């Protein structure tokens, strides 16, 4: 038996084959009907629709046999897909030097006759075959050969249709995910806008009162606070408008930035009570990811750490490090903690613990689920460790 040949474009062929996700799928009537028709036209008991990868010949349809696969090196079809032939007919395999000592001839299957047509896709790759088999000697008439080629084209058409349908379903799911993500982002961003708005309102009121009494340097400081808060608000609104028009930009637009500086900017957006101490990473870390996504993750984790802390002296520690593959972020607090049975549930849509924060307000269940969605889109992950009454640490990893 001669060694099984390989097509010249074998690596590209295998990549093309994988794109159909056909291997080990369930039997389908459409394919079985075509195989049955091939067996009837060629007047043989066995017909197969096969696909060939690196090591296996797998049968999508197998009429007349219970076998579902074969090793590639024993397959007649592997010789066909390596050739440029549009049909291969072997009337008596025992007389063909390629197969004379093949176990499928001398073993229990007693294969004698083989005829096959390659399943060639629109890019010219032979993915597998439509073949007919018998234990008796046979030949095919020109009519039967042409019919076999026509049926093979039908198999390829159905295969292409399945791939197009799968691609459409995937695109539809991505669209649905984008819509959900942008809706959550808009809700979260709108919530975050309240912080600079509150600063504008409070400083404006204080400015009015002081200015009515006397003019002093503190008025200038309040004006500067007002301007800073207003600029921050405008940046958030501009980002919301940009990403609402193209949700993909939320993750696609990556930037270089220093983590510590970004954390300081985020803290300036939050209302941080006097009894809350936030410890930043000691070292400088420069990273390259979507800055808006990273901002939303940090804003949510930090605001939760502030809101759900009942200690006289609240402490929040932010740690950051990176390795060759991932960025690693930790946000630890000494707050009220989270019971273990809720460690997974808190990332679900609209799930809340039904408790009030330091401002006597309840959560919406949007924040952490949005964080989870953002991290999934960033090829990242989040989990937590917590002891009720002692505190919580969130662990975030993001693939570079």
C-alpha angles and dihedrals in degrees: 000000000000121000114267110261124227126223114251090241095045098138093048089044092055091049090051091048092052091054090069095056088211101137117109093002121144124274114272127204094223092059093041090053092054092049091048090050091051091053092048095048093047091042095230130127099233132055128169138190104204140180124199127211130169096300111000140066103206123194115225088182127018117183116184097013137067093216115112103186147009135202112264096234091060095046122111088200094065088066089052098051090048091056129069092234121125091209136017122201123186109183094183117013092193088068095047113093090212092064108019094115097030111134091227087067098044098031132074094293093061092199111192110155125046133173125170144171121205119243099231118186127213091272093056099254118140102225097176140307148272104224140171125210139190139174088226129070115266146165130203126234119228087254092054092047091052091047090051090052091049091051090048089055089052090053091052091047091054090046092052091047091052091051093049091049090049091049091050091049090050092048090048091051091049089051091050090048091049091051092049091046095050092046091052091044092052091050092048094045091049088053091050091051089065090072099061089037090055090050091052092050096046096044092046091053092047091046091053093051094047095044090053090057104037145329116252142146093271088068090061090050091053091048090053090050088051093051093047093050091047092051091049090050091051091051091052092048092048090050091049091051093048096048094042088061093048115017091184089069089066089077104015097060103080125181139185114244142151113253098217093053092049091050090053090051091051092048089054088059094053130077102242115188118224093249092059119093118192116197114203128206111279098220128060115249124190116201139177116219140104103309094199092053091047090049092053092050093050095043091055096045094046096045090050091049089053098042098047099049121110099175123118088231110032117202126193119183121194118197128183135181138152140208133188094288110022147038111224123205128181127188112188127182137175093224135125095301131217126261114244095243089066098049093102099028095060089070092058123105113277093350115148134173089229092234129127125240130225088283092053091249129129126228124252098220091236103100105065094037088055090049089052092049092048092050092048089054090048092051088249139126141215134200136156144218118206144168114202110244093014108063149270137258122201116204116204127185125184123188114237 
